[in-house]
């Protein structure tokens, strides 16, 4: 009366049946999406922390004149601290996103590596820079993120390739 449970066969593809690997250039697009996906939430969090630090330093100052007066009253240590907070709130999210997106490309992109990771960072920065310039006007400062993001993405891609080789072997 007790029927035995039916077991379904498990399909495990062999190397011959594996799907064809994506071309490496497609991983640059995935890296771009990953960089935006990492960068935007981190930038939002960094802006919240920066706003908190500025509010603690300037209090209820609302007009530019009040803020300038409050800034003049700060000691040198407090001014330096605010400059570091503002600079880190811009660099840390971007650097984290560039490295993370580059790592993703290098680690999971079969045939992709630091070159495709750097290309992903370049595309990300061109999109972000284009949007910034469209809204605020073109300035040379819009090129600064390229100097940060592209090398970090290439470094992340190189680390990802090494990690992939360690896990899957040198021919992966």
C-alpha positions in Angstrom: 0.0 0.0 0.0 2.8 2.4 0.8 4.1 3.6 -2.5 7.7 4.6 -2.7 8.5 8.1 -3.6 9.3 8.8 -7.2 12.7 10.4 -7.7 13.1 12.8 -10.5 16.3 12.6 -12.5 18.7 15.4 -11.9 20.1 17.0 -15.1 23.7 18.0 -14.8 25.1 19.4 -18.0 28.5 18.3 -19.0 31.2 20.6 -20.4 30.0 19.8 -24.0 26.4 20.8 -23.2 27.3 24.0 -21.4 25.9 27.1 -23.0 28.2 29.2 -25.1 30.2 31.8 -23.1 29.2 35.4 -23.5 31.5 37.6 -25.5 33.7 39.6 -23.2 32.4 43.0 -24.4 28.9 42.1 -23.0 30.5 41.9 -19.5 31.3 45.6 -19.8 27.6 46.3 -19.9 26.9 44.1 -16.9 29.8 45.8 -15.1 28.3 49.2 -15.9 24.9 48.2 -14.5 26.6 46.7 -11.4 28.6 49.9 -10.8 25.4 52.0 -10.9 23.7 49.5 -8.7 26.4 49.7 -6.1 27.2 53.4 -6.5 23.7 55.0 -6.1 22.8 53.5 -2.7 26.2 54.2 -1.3 26.1 57.8 -2.6 22.7 58.2 -1.0 24.1 57.0 2.3 27.2 59.2 2.0 25.1 62.2 1.3 23.0 61.6 4.4 26.2 61.3 6.5 27.6 64.5 4.9 24.4 66.4 5.6 24.5 65.3 9.2 28.1 66.5 9.6 27.3 69.8 7.9 24.2 70.3 10.1 26.3 69.6 13.2 28.8 72.3 12.1 26.5 75.0 10.8 23.4 74.4 12.9 20.3 76.2 11.7 22.1 78.4 9.2 19.8 78.8 6.2 21.1 81.7 4.0 24.5 81.7 2.3 25.5 84.7 4.5 24.7 82.8 7.7 26.6 79.7 6.4 29.6 81.9 5.4 29.6 83.5 8.9 29.3 80.1 10.6 32.2 78.8 8.4 34.4 81.7 9.3 33.8 81.0 13.0 35.0 77.4 12.7 38.5 76.6 13.9 41.1 75.1 11.5 40.5 71.5 12.8 36.8 71.7 12.2 37.3 73.1 8.7 39.7 70.3 7.8 37.3 67.7 9.2 34.5 69.0 7.1 36.6 69.1 3.9 37.6 65.4 4.6 34.0 64.4 5.2 32.9 66.1 1.9 35.7 64.6 -0.1 35.2 61.1 1.3 31.5 61.3 0.7 32.3 61.7 -3.0 35.2 59.3 -3.4 34.3 56.3 -1.2 31.0 55.3 -2.9 32.5 55.8 -6.4 35.7 53.8 -5.5 33.6 51.0 -3.9 31.3 50.8 -6.9 34.2 50.8 -9.4 36.1 48.1 -7.6 33.0 46.0 -7.0 31.8 46.2 -10.6 35.3 45.4 -11.9 35.5 42.4 -9.6 32.2 41.1 -10.8 33.4 41.4 -14.4 36.6 39.7 -13.7 35.2 37.0 -11.4 32.2 35.8 -13.4 32.9 37.1 -16.9 34.4 34.1 -18.7 37.0 35.6 -21.1 36.6 39.1 -19.5 39.2 40.7 -17.4 40.7 44.1 -16.4 40.2 45.6 -19.8 36.4 44.9 -19.8 36.2 46.1 -16.2 38.0 49.4 -17.1 35.6 49.8 -20.1 32.6 49.3 -17.8 34.0 52.1 -15.5 34.6 54.3 -18.5 31.0 53.8 -19.7 29.7 54.4 -16.2 31.7 57.6 -15.8 30.7 58.9 -19.3 27.0 58.3 -18.5 27.3 60.0 -15.1 29.5 62.8 -16.4 27.1 63.4 -19.3 24.2 63.7 -17.0 26.1 66.0 -14.7 27.3 68.2 -17.5 23.8 68.4 -19.0 22.5 69.7 -15.7 25.3 71.8 -14.3 27.4 72.6 -17.4 30.6 71.1 -18.7 33.6 71.6 -16.6 37.0 69.8 -16.4 36.0 68.6 -12.9 33.6 66.2 -14.5 36.6 64.2 -15.7 38.0 63.6 -12.2 35.9 60.5 -11.5 37.5 58.8 -14.5 40.9 59.1 -12.8 39.4 57.3 -9.7 37.0 54.8 -11.3 38.9 53.3 -14.3 42.0 52.2 -12.5 40.1 50.8 -9.5 37.7 48.9 -11.8 40.7 47.4 -13.7 42.3 46.4 -10.4 39.0 44.9 -9.3 38.8 43.0 -12.6 42.4 41.7 -12.1 41.5 40.5 -8.6 38.3 38.9 -9.9 40.3 37.0 -12.6 42.8 35.7 -10.0 39.9 34.6 -7.8 38.2 32.9 -10.8 41.5 31.1 -11.6 41.9 30.0 -8.0 38.4 28.6 -7.8 37.9 27.1 -11.3 41.5 26.6 -12.5 43.7 28.6 -14.9 41.6 27.7 -18.0 38.3 29.0 -16.7 
